[in-house]
Amino acid sequence: MKKIDLRVLRTRKMILEAFIELVDEKGYEAVTIQDISKRAMINRATFYAHFKDKADLYEKIIEFAISQLASILDADNLMNGNLIKVKTIEKTLSRIFAEIKLKQNFFLTLTEGSSNGIFRKKISDLLYSKYEDIFDKLRITENDIEVPISFIIEYMTAIFVATVHWWVSTKSDFSPEHMARLVLKLVGNGHLTVLGIDIEK
């Protein structure tokens, strides 16, 4: 097994953190490689040893954000068979919104323009991979017309991403806990039961 170089991991972490801070401060378009290198206390050659360009770094940041989300979306913790554990999900969503609040400008960038499509696609892929066994057992029909699972996932993802965008773009004073309850109401009222998923009272 190839040994992991801790120095390489540390340098990548410094670059990622520097980029997130800078995007949060001044927006994606205004951030330069020189800005990132200076904030991370590295030279440009070191940056290019880890990432092809700013777009490549941005793609890795999105993947990192999704991996963080994946770590707390454990199907075993959030579901019991077809029964949704609402209280657990509410706490989980509150944690997610608390993290988003700390980096509002960064998440504004993630949910706007071309980034929106990338972010939504990765969340959709994550949801399907996490809950593939559950989704594969479901067959949803509306007036005898079968509704594709991919449509349901995309619909639920769109609700979440649009809610995040509204929250950060309006700088709403709603708390992370309030936003968690709002998302649960939007997704839970009818949408999950249509899927054949029961909601724990």
C-alpha angles and dihedrals in degrees: 000000000000112000115240113239105227091200091059091049091047092050092049090049091052091050093048093048092046091051094049091049092049095047089049090051103042111004131258099277094053095052116098132193087248090056091051094046092049094048092046090045094235134114125254092254089059091051092053090048088065105031135027094221143320092290091054090050090049091052090052090049091055089049089050091051090050092048090053089051091048092054092064098036094079109161091211091057097042101039140039106198104303093340117107115218097221098184091051092047091049090054091046093050090047089056091049093049091046089057091046091052090057090056103031098151092048092053090045087060091046093054098044135077120342091345090066092066093047093047094047093047092052092048090049091050090048093051092049094047092048096046101026094124092052096044093047091058094053126090113187121194132179116192089344092306114121113233113216115240089225089061092051092050092047090049093051091045091051090054092053096045093045090050091051091048092050092048097050097036095051092039087226117195091224109128123239088252091054091049091050091054091046093054091048090053093048095048100029101050100092100321098089094040089053086058090055092252117135122220119227110234 
